[in-house]
Amino acid sequence: MKKRQLGNSDLFVTEMGLGCMSLGTSETEAMRIIDEAIDLGINFFDTADLYDYGLNEEFVGKALKGKRDQIVLSTKVGNRWTEEKNGWSWDPSKAYIKTEVKESLRRL
């Protein structure tokens, strides 16, 4: 699969990546999808802390364990779940982003 340089970095990513938002809540199925993407040559994977309340990042982390030198992984943070606000809200505060980056790294 053809790769392109990511901006001015030394990273090269496949022209097609796997957006992991819709992997679902079955770990077995998520692993199968990610493994197939790798088998097809995909090396760029995108997830986020809000996908299935962090479960998605856990699945992606497990599926990519031992393959980190072969892939490029991105995630996103900044959305906060609050019952009293009826769901997700945006929180770009430095404190929240630092906390959520640490949590994402733990899950991944």
C-alpha positions in Angstrom: 0.0 0.0 0.0 1.3 3.4 -0.9 2.6 5.6 1.9 3.0 9.4 2.2 5.1 11.5 4.5 3.0 12.9 7.3 3.6 16.7 7.1 7.2 17.6 7.9 7.7 14.6 10.2 9.7 11.5 9.6 6.5 9.4 9.7 5.1 7.7 6.6 1.5 6.6 6.7 -0.6 4.7 4.3 -2.9 6.7 2.1 -5.8 4.9 3.7 -6.0 4.5 7.4 -8.5 2.8 9.7 -10.8 5.1 11.7 -11.7 2.9 14.7 -14.9 4.8 15.8 -17.2 2.0 14.6 -15.3 -1.1 15.9 -18.1 -1.8 18.3 -18.0 -3.4 21.8 -16.9 -6.9 20.8 -13.2 -7.3 21.5 -13.0 -10.3 19.2 -14.5 -8.5 16.3 -12.4 -5.3 16.9 -9.2 -7.4 17.0 -10.2 -9.2 13.7 -10.9 -5.9 11.9 -7.6 -4.3 13.1 -5.6 -7.5 12.2 -7.1 -7.5 8.8 -6.2 -3.9 8.2 -2.6 -4.6 9.2 -2.6 -7.7 6.9 -3.8 -5.4 4.0 -0.9 -3.0 4.7 -2.6 -0.3 6.6 -0.4 1.4 9.1 -2.4 4.4 10.3 -5.1 4.0 13.0 -7.2 6.7 14.6 -9.3 6.4 17.8 -10.5 8.7 20.6 -11.2 8.6 24.3 -14.9 9.1 23.8 -15.4 6.1 21.5 -17.4 3.7 23.7 -16.2 5.6 26.8 -12.5 4.5 26.3 -13.2 0.9 25.5 -12.3 1.5 21.9 -8.8 2.7 23.0 -8.4 -0.4 25.1 -9.2 -2.7 22.1 -6.9 -0.7 19.8 -4.1 -0.9 22.4 -4.5 -4.7 22.8 -4.7 -5.3 19.0 -1.6 -3.2 18.3 0.5 -4.5 21.2 3.8 -5.7 19.9 3.3 -4.0 16.5 3.9 -0.4 17.6 7.0 -0.1 15.5 4.9 -0.9 12.4 2.1 1.6 12.9 1.2 5.2 13.4 -1.6 5.8 16.0 -3.6 8.9 16.7 -6.2 9.6 19.3 -8.1 12.7 20.4 -9.2 14.1 23.8 -11.2 17.1 25.0 -14.7 15.7 25.2 -16.0 15.2 28.7 -18.9 13.0 29.7 -21.1 14.6 32.4 -24.5 13.2 33.5 -25.7 16.6 34.7 -25.0 18.1 31.3 -26.9 15.3 29.5 -23.9 13.9 27.7 -20.7 15.1 26.1 -19.3 18.6 26.3 -16.1 20.1 25.1 -13.4 20.8 27.7 -10.3 22.3 26.2 -8.8 23.2 29.6 -5.1 22.4 30.1 -5.8 20.3 33.3 -8.5 18.2 31.6 -6.4 17.6 28.4 -3.3 16.5 30.5 -5.5 14.1 32.6 -7.1 12.6 29.5 -3.9 12.2 27.6 -2.5 10.2 30.5 -5.7 8.1 30.6 -5.5 7.5 26.8 -1.9 6.4 27.1 -2.8 4.0 29.9 -5.6 2.5 27.7 -3.5 2.3 24.6 
